[in-house]
Amino acid sequence: MVNNWQVRRAVDYIRQEGVIAYPTEAVWGLGCDPFSKVAVERLLELKKRPMHKGLILVAANIEQVEPLLASLTAQQRGWVLASWPGPNTWLIPDTQELIPHWIKGDHSSVAVRVTEHPLVRALCDRFGGLIVSTSANPGGSEPALTKLKVNAYFGSRLDFILAGDTGGRSSPSVIRDAITRETVRA
């Protein structure tokens, strides 16, 4: 069940360059506005994750990622669209430089998925676009599977924790290359 009041509060924090935690399909995630360098740097600091590794973006629907799909062939586009919404992240070339370097890291592609999780869809819809979606854990630690674990890892250093349940999946999204269809993370 989606609590619209909680979603509105979470989006307010995102718009103010805050970092939030929220449940995803398999684990808890950390999120922020991908176009705010301040927010992304803060998120990376919380995770103790180097910027060069890059981050995943999540969307509510195909329309929110449509500009990124322009560089794909019809076949590549078909692979991607057939897997969404769902737990499939695709590395899509950012030929038009639509996504900031602090999201892509050392990569020329951007990692994107269209979620099937109702709470994450509501979050992206309310925000009006893509948000960062990275596992809620410091580098080297297991991803948080509960809100309690999120609190243990980050406590008051987060601006907001969006209450809800994970989608019950046992593993994070599969990551594939949209050009080659090669699986990067199973």
C-alpha positions as CSV (number, residue, x, y, z in Angstrom):
1,M,0.0,0.0,0.0
2,V,1.3,3.4,-0.9
3,N,1.1,6.2,1.7
4,N,0.8,9.3,-0.4
5,W,1.6,11.6,2.5
6,Q,4.9,9.8,3.1
7,V,5.7,9.8,-0.6
8,R,5.1,13.6,-0.7
9,R,7.5,14.1,2.3
10,A,10.2,11.9,0.7
11,V,9.9,13.9,-2.6
12,D,10.1,17.2,-0.6
13,Y,13.4,16.0,0.8
14,I,14.7,14.9,-2.6
15,R,13.9,18.3,-4.0
16,Q,15.8,19.9,-1.2
17,E,19.0,18.0,-2.1
18,G,18.3,15.4,0.6
19,V,19.1,11.7,0.8
20,I,16.4,9.2,1.6
21,A,16.0,5.5,2.1
22,Y,13.2,3.5,0.6
23,P,12.3,-0.2,0.0
24,T,12.9,-1.6,-3.5
25,E,12.1,-4.9,-5.1
26,A,14.8,-6.9,-3.1
27,V,16.6,-4.6,-0.7
28,W,16.4,-1.1,0.8
29,G,17.8,1.6,-1.3
30,L,19.3,5.1,-0.9
31,G,18.0,7.8,-3.3
32,C,18.4,11.4,-4.2
33,D,18.0,13.7,-7.1
34,P,20.6,12.5,-9.7
35,F,21.0,16.1,-11.1
36,S,22.0,17.5,-7.7
37,K,25.8,17.1,-7.3
38,V,25.5,18.1,-3.7
39,A,22.9,15.3,-3.0
40,V,24.8,12.6,-4.9
41,E,28.1,13.5,-3.2
42,R,26.4,13.2,0.1
43,L,24.9,9.9,-0.8
44,L,28.3,8.6,-1.9
45,E,29.9,9.8,1.3
46,L,27.2,7.9,3.4
47,K,27.9,4.8,1.4
48,K,31.6,5.2,1.3
49,R,31.4,4.6,-2.4
50,P,33.8,6.2,-4.9
51,M,32.1,8.3,-7.6
52,H,34.0,6.5,-10.4
53,K,31.9,3.3,-9.9
54,G,28.7,5.1,-11.0
55,L,25.1,4.7,-9.7
56,I,21.9,3.2,-10.9
57,L,18.8,5.3,-11.8
58,V,15.3,4.2,-11.4
59,A,12.1,5.4,-13.2
60,A,8.4,4.9,-12.8
61,N,7.7,4.3,-16.5
62,I,9.2,4.2,-20.0
63,E,8.4,7.9,-20.6
64,Q,10.9,8.9,-17.9
65,V,13.7,7.2,-19.7
66,E,12.6,7.7,-23.3
67,P,15.4,10.3,-24.1
68,L,18.1,7.8,-23.1
69,L,16.6,5.1,-25.5
70,A,17.1,7.3,-28.6
71,S,20.6,5.9,-29.2
72,L,19.5,2.2,-29.3
73,T,18.6,0.2,-32.4
74,A,15.1,-1.1,-32.8
75,Q,16.4,-4.6,-31.7
76,Q,18.2,-3.2,-28.6
77,R,15.2,-1.1,-27.7
78,G,13.0,-4.2,-28.0
79,W,15.3,-6.1,-25.5
80,V,15.1,-3.3,-23.0
81,L,11.4,-2.6,-23.3
82,A,10.4,-6.3,-23.1
83,S,12.1,-6.5,-19.6
84,W,10.4,-3.4,-18.1
85,P,8.9,-2.8,-15.7
86,G,10.8,-5.3,-13.6
87,P,14.1,-6.1,-11.9
88,N,16.2,-5.5,-15.0
89,T,18.8,-2.7,-15.1
90,W,20.3,-1.8,-18.5
91,L,23.5,0.0,-19.3
92,I,22.5,2.4,-21.9
93,P,24.9,4.6,-23.8
94,D,24.4,8.3,-22.9
95,T,25.4,9.6,-26.3
96,Q,23.6,12.9,-25.8
97,E,25.3,13.5,-22.4
98,L,21.9,13.8,-20.6
99,I,23.1,12.3,-17.3
100,P,25.8,14.0,-15.2
101,H,29.2,12.5,-14.8
102,W,28.7,12.1,-11.1
103,I,26.1,9.5,-11.9
104,K,27.9,7.6,-14.6
105,G,31.3,7.7,-12.9
106,D,34.0,6.5,-15.3
107,H,31.4,5.0,-17.7
108,S,29.9,6.4,-20.9
109,S,26.7,4.5,-20.3
110,V,24.1,5.0,-17.6
111,A,22.5,2.2,-15.5
112,V,18.7,2.5,-15.6
113,R,15.7,0.4,-14.7
114,V,12.0,0.9,-14.7
115,T,10.6,-0.4,-11.5
116,E,7.6,-2.6,-10.8
117,H,7.6,-1.7,-7.1
118,P,4.5,0.4,-6.4
119,L,6.1,2.6,-3.8
120,V,9.2,3.3,-5.9
121,R,6.9,4.0,-8.9
122,A,4.9,6.5,-6.8
123,L,8.1,8.1,-5.6
124,C,9.4,8.6,-9.2
125,D,6.0,9.7,-10.4
126,R,5.7,12.3,-7.7
127,F,9.2,13.5,-8.2
128,G,8.6,13.7,-12.0
129,G,11.6,11.7,-13.1
130,L,14.5,9.5,-12.4
131,I,16.0,9.1,-8.9
132,V,19.1,7.4,-7.7
133,S,18.7,3.8,-6.6
134,T,21.6,2.3,-4.8
135,S,21.6,-0.3,-2.1
136,A,21.3,1.0,1.5
137,N,24.6,-0.1,3.0
138,P,28.1,1.2,3.6
139,G,30.6,-0.2,1.1
140,G,31.6,-3.7,2.0
141,S,28.5,-4.3,4.1
142,E,25.5,-6.4,3.3
143,P,22.5,-4.4,1.8
144,A,19.8,-3.6,4.3
145,L,16.8,-5.9,4.1
146,T,14.8,-4.0,6.8
147,K,14.2,-0.5,7.9
148,L,15.8,-1.5,11.2
149,K,19.1,-2.3,9.4
150,V,18.9,1.0,7.5
151,N,18.6,2.8,10.8
152,A,21.6,0.8,12.2
153,Y,23.7,1.8,9.2
154,F,22.8,5.4,8.8
155,G,20.5,6.6,11.6
156,S,19.9,10.3,11.7
157,R,22.3,11.0,8.8
158,L,19.5,10.3,6.4
159,D,16.9,13.0,5.7
160,F,14.0,10.6,5.5
161,I,13.1,6.9,5.5
162,L,10.1,6.1,3.4
163,A,8.2,3.3,5.2
164,G,7.2,0.3,3.3
165,D,8.0,-3.3,2.4
166,T,10.5,-4.6,-0.1
167,G,9.1,-6.5,-3.1
168,G,10.2,-9.9,-1.8
169,R,12.8,-10.6,-4.4
170,S,15.9,-12.5,-3.1
171,S,18.5,-10.7,-5.2
172,P,19.1,-7.2,-6.6
173,S,18.3,-6.4,-10.3
174,V,20.1,-8.1,-13.1
175,I,22.4,-5.7,-15.0
176,R,22.8,-6.1,-18.7
177,D,24.5,-4.1,-21.5
178,A,21.9,-2.7,-23.9
179,I,24.2,-2.9,-26.8
180,T,25.4,-6.5,-26.5
181,R,22.7,-7.9,-24.2
182,E,25.6,-9.3,-22.1
183,T,24.8,-9.9,-18.4
184,V,27.1,-7.7,-16.2
185,R,25.6,-8.7,-12.9
186,A,23.4,-11.8,-12.5
